[in-house]
Amino acid sequence: MKNICKIAILGVLLFAGSCKDYLDEPPKYIVTDEDILSNDAGLKIYLARMYSYLPIEDFKYMGEWGVEFNSWLGALGIEATGEALTRDGICRPFTYERTPYWGMAFTLLRDANYLLENLPKYQENFAAPMYNNYLGQAYFVRAFTFYAMARRFGGVPLVTRVISYPAEKDVLEEPRASEEETWNQVLADFDRAAELLLPASPVRGYANRYVALAFKSEAMLYAGCVAKYNETVSGRLTGTGQKTGVRVIGFDAGTWQAASKRYFTEAYKAARIVMTEGGYSLYKKKWSATDREAQYQNMVDMFSDLTSAENIFVREYEYPTVTHGIDAYSGPFTFRGPLSGGTCPTLDFLELFDGFDRYPDGTIKVTSGNSNTQGNYLLFDSPMAFFANAEPRLRAYVIFPGDQFKGKTIEIRGGVYTAATPINPLFTDYSYAASGTRYQHSAAYTNANRTLFLSPNSGQSQVTVNYTDPNTGQAATMLAAGEDGPFFENGEATITGLYLRKYLNPDPAFVPGEGKSDQPFILMRYADVLLNAAEAAIELSLAGESSPDGSNLIQVATTAINDIRERAGATLLSGSLPATEEGRNIVRKERRKELAFEHKTKWDLRRWRVSHYEGRDGFWGEVRNKDMYSSTTNFRFRGLYPFFSTRSGKYFFDAHFQWVSEKTFSYGPVDYYFEIPTGEVAKSPVIDQQPNR
Amino acid sequence: MKKILFYTLWCAIFTFSACSLFTLDNYEEPAETLQGVVVDAATGDPVLTDQSSEGIRVRLTELSWTGVETPTPNPDFFCRPDGTFRNTKLFKGTYHIQIDGPFIPLIREDDRGVPLADESQTMEISGVTDVRFEVQPFLKVEWAGEPTVSNGKITAQVRVTRAVSEADFRAKIEPMGGYSSAFLNVTDIQLFVSYSSSVGLRARDERWSNEIKYAGSAFNSLLGETITIQSSGTIPSGRTVFIRAAARINYDTPAGSGTKRYNYNTPLEMIIP
């Protein structure tokens, strides 16, 4: 009886099932295209995913990690760019990324391609401008991703369609395109994005037309430089893939010149549209033409002010949900939490700026003679006196010894010197060959009658020096090292004598900690665009090209540089920029100064091809003799170390190669293109390795 | 209850044993040896080098392994300073052997990738396999006299000559495209000093090593002449150091890598009195 009942019920169910397509109806718990792509709320989710995987470089990026969105040890400019140094192995040349930007890129490209292919099915659900704006977002993401790949690898597989799986092998496999085709794709996608995107995004944080154009100008500048400056690397930096015979890196001897002109023209045009139509301007809320203190404060504030008219594309953070940790890793030693001193600016970087006395060779003057080894040390009443005329922009980027931060004086002192004045230089040789010598090796420290006192570490390890104050005649004591270092056995304080100020939270009430920071990171600002326009203008003039929009190339470049210098409190140009390599170097140097610690310089050095030995004279934007800081294989950077002289009660400075946690870098022409992940090459019949590896 | 537990355990053991839990990897360990020497085709002398990524690079590609569609090279290794190399952990099979160093490239192609010449070798490696590469080094570097020491400085005399004639170099390199007569210029002479007997570009002490650079074709008149080069700094007395001289031309191998490799002479041991 029971069985009959069961069979009956089953029969009824089956019977009923045939009336309606129950089995074909999508289950309620699966999100469909219809749910996501047919309305604004769904697309907001779709775009949020794409934006959160966009390969941006902010507080959560570091050359060592690659695109990992990883805030740990947050530091800026430490990839052997010369801007800053840090104690750990993460401070190394930009020759590879731990996580190569390859697999992730294809996931993001698929997301963008999927939107491009499927959104048209729901076109009638949106007003035309919004519909175009969504397509524009997809093109922007695709352009940004191809750009991120191209500057790493050269030619990459141009996946511009959704590849469905499973499929035939020849459908799934996409070989690397040539480098020229890849840049053309980047150009085409940015152009499509700029055409479709709204001038102002309806949602904060999304790209708009000018964001696309600003990044287009940056990308085209990269492409133009690769085409042009690959020729300056011996043997022409180019080659064809082993499997496909495609020119996966570099340009053909017959096409590079035309390509480079075309890309520079595009870079200039795009930057000009942002300048004339974008409505952006340099941040000058607190700026005053006559007050250098105001100029300094203005440039400190501009990086955290979300209402700044200079901001074009910004990665925002919000405590406690979306945070980073720059203050926890890169602040001064006394504010450590849990770490500090992750970004220590170098003396070589400081030498780019105005407001210091120089030796005849252009290096900073610390003695009365004509070089480091001649004369006696110049004495200063306080460390800050040395920086009295420093460019306000530099002070906004770097904490000087004795300057204020969060309401406290940052005490940086290398050591205490007790012998009589005048004081001869501590070393007889300051050349690169002697860069391994430290203050612990100096005669003043090693002599039985010690006159130089240094501290290996903070707290209990600090060495106390008793002396007679020359002004009062009273007995006095002083700790050998400053409270903020440098300590010769602890790389967690400053290792160069300087600290980072840019981007740190200046609020005295803020307690740094991991995941406590929520300053925004400005990925693209108006000054970038001005510098892109200026560099493209000079490159076009050098190539003998005429202005693509009728504007005066040299005039535009000169005004751009002067506007930036005026805001920074730097010396203005005395006339027009010359249309020569010298003029180009002025623009490059300005770019290195203005955009320091913004993840831009390491790419600039790459596209200028100035990191390998033969090209290294141009490493600083301006021409500097590379042999001053490098040998044929390696290079190192310098620090600026203040010392207190007890006999005079004054400070003197010594300019020396990095004293603590010494870092040595090397870079060769092969490093201008990253290696394709070997696993990808091994498993594919079409993906080529770089031909010069 | 106990029985159930017992059976469960019994089954578990069976399951694991199926994954060869108790046996070692069944693949034979790589045990074949390849040893080789790189010699000057003209004189039969070994081509001396530096054991680093700027020395002579040996690249093996196993062709007999069919696990992948496109064979990719094994991890590169490098010649010893005396111009020999040896790898004792290879799987048995057929390999393509290519070396790159300061000599005329063995594989030459034009800019479009059309092969011009291929002097690389493909061979079966099994047991201890010997291979000999006869190459045309760019330069020959020799000591031109006993180095002397005074006041912690070493003064060495070096003679540099071309090991491949200019005409021969041009005949072989020009078809590869982008030829420039500047390729033949000797760019610098190095004197490497180190505490290590494997002294070279990557094992030198930067305090004492020195170099002389030559712009353009300035060195041409000095070919075959005795060049005097002195170490820099002051080497502390009582130490034993090793020295070596090297020179290179303005041509990178493999083409496009930007690595201009040095030709070396034999290292010498020096006692600093």
Contacts between the chains, C-beta under 8 A, distances in Angstrom:
chain1	res1	chain2	res2	distance
A	233	B	258	5.9
A	234	B	250	6.8
A	234	B	252	6.0
A	234	B	258	6.3
A	234	B	260	7.5
A	235	B	178	6.8
A	235	B	251	7.5
A	235	B	252	5.1
A	235	B	255	5.5
A	235	B	256	5.6
A	235	B	258	7.0
A	236	B	178	5.5
A	236	B	256	7.3
A	237	B	256	6.5
A	237	B	258	7.2
A	238	B	256	6.6
A	239	B	255	8.0
A	239	B	256	4.8
A	240	B	112	7.4
A	240	B	113	4.7
A	243	B	70	6.1
A	245	B	112	7.7
A	245	B	113	5.0
A	253	B	111	7.0
A	253	B	177	7.7
A	253	B	178	6.9
A	429	B	233	7.9
A	432	B	206	7.6
A	433	B	206	5.8
A	433	B	207	5.9
A	433	B	232	5.6
A	433	B	233	6.2
A	434	B	207	6.8
A	434	B	233	7.3
A	435	B	206	7.6
A	436	B	206	7.2
A	436	B	207	6.6
A	612	B	258	6.1
A	631	B	206	6.0
A	632	B	188	7.4
A	632	B	211	7.1
A	633	B	54	8.0
A	633	B	201	6.4
A	633	B	202	7.5
A	634	B	206	7.5
A	668	B	257	7.7
A	668	B	258	5.5
A	668	B	259	6.2
A	669	B	252	7.7
A	669	B	257	6.7
A	669	B	258	2.5
A	669	B	259	7.6
A	670	B	257	5.3
A	670	B	258	6.1
A	670	B	259	7.2
A	678	B	72	6.8
A	681	B	70	7.9
A	681	B	72	5.7
A	682	B	68	5.6
A	682	B	70	7.5
A	682	B	72	4.5
A	683	B	68	6.8
A	684	B	70	7.4
A	685	B	69	4.5
A	685	B	70	5.1
A	689	B	72	7.5
A	691	B	256	6.4
A	692	B	254	6.7
A	692	B	255	7.9
A	692	B	256	4.0
A	692	B	257	4.4
A	692	B	258	7.4
A	693	B	257	7.5
